[in-house]
């Protein structure tokens, strides 16, 4: 049985509550959370401007990683060329 979460993330307290729920579901995450520290609340504008900013930022990050010679993680699953 899976639970569905339907809360909006508006504050850093919301992020902390979500992380606490993840750690409760899988206590192995506690050490990772402690090592990573607090998770930042990163807000973006809504609508097209927000999604465009996210997509462009991701593309720039990927291009920078390729240019720096960073290794890509191996694919977890192989998908057919046509779905």
C-alpha contacts under 8 A as a table, 3 or more apart, distances in Angstrom:
res1	aa1	res2	aa2	distance
8	X	14	X	7.95
9	X	12	X	7.95
9	X	14	X	5.47
9	X	15	X	6.57
10	X	14	X	6.45
11	X	14	X	5.19
11	X	15	X	6.77
11	X	41	X	6.77
12	X	15	X	5.02
12	X	16	X	6.26
12	X	39	X	7.75
12	X	40	X	6.90
12	X	41	X	5.70
13	X	16	X	4.98
13	X	17	X	6.10
14	X	17	X	5.07
14	X	18	X	6.21
15	X	18	X	5.12
15	X	19	X	6.17
15	X	39	X	7.09
15	X	41	X	7.33
16	X	19	X	5.06
16	X	20	X	6.09
16	X	38	X	7.92
16	X	39	X	7.71
17	X	20	X	5.02
17	X	21	X	6.26
18	X	21	X	5.04
18	X	22	X	6.31
19	X	22	X	5.01
19	X	23	X	6.17
20	X	23	X	5.09
20	X	24	X	6.10
21	X	24	X	5.01
21	X	25	X	6.23
22	X	25	X	5.04
22	X	26	X	6.12
22	X	27	X	7.91
22	X	29	X	7.48
23	X	26	X	4.93
23	X	27	X	4.78
23	X	28	X	7.12
23	X	29	X	5.42
23	X	30	X	5.73
24	X	27	X	5.74
26	X	29	X	6.01
27	X	30	X	5.57
28	X	31	X	6.58
28	X	32	X	7.68
29	X	32	X	5.19
29	X	33	X	6.08
30	X	33	X	5.13
30	X	34	X	6.15
31	X	34	X	5.09
31	X	35	X	6.16
32	X	35	X	5.13
32	X	36	X	6.06
33	X	36	X	5.13
33	X	37	X	6.05
33	X	38	X	7.79
34	X	37	X	5.38
36	X	39	X	7.76
44	X	50	X	5.50
44	X	53	X	7.96
45	X	49	X	6.36
45	X	50	X	4.52
46	X	49	X	6.53
46	X	50	X	4.88
46	X	51	X	7.40
47	X	50	X	5.52
47	X	51	X	6.57
48	X	51	X	5.27
48	X	52	X	5.91
49	X	52	X	5.17
49	X	53	X	6.13
50	X	53	X	5.17
50	X	54	X	6.33
51	X	54	X	5.07
51	X	55	X	6.16
52	X	55	X	5.19
52	X	56	X	6.06
53	X	56	X	5.28
53	X	57	X	5.98
54	X	57	X	5.18
54	X	58	X	6.16
55	X	58	X	5.18
55	X	59	X	6.21
56	X	59	X	5.08
56	X	60	X	6.16
57	X	60	X	5.14
57	X	61	X	6.16
58	X	61	X	5.07
58	X	62	X	6.18
59	X	62	X	5.14
59	X	63	X	6.13
60	X	63	X	5.06
60	X	64	X	6.05
61	X	64	X	5.13
61	X	65	X	6.13
62	X	65	X	5.12
62	X	66	X	6.24
63	X	66	X	5.17
63	X	67	X	6.14
64	X	67	X	5.06
64	X	68	X	6.12
65	X	68	X	5.17
65	X	69	X	6.36
65	X	70	X	5.26
65	X	71	X	7.90
66	X	69	X	5.23
66	X	70	X	5.88
66	X	71	X	7.64
67	X	70	X	7.64
75	X	78	X	6.67
79	X	83	X	7.85
80	X	83	X	6.29
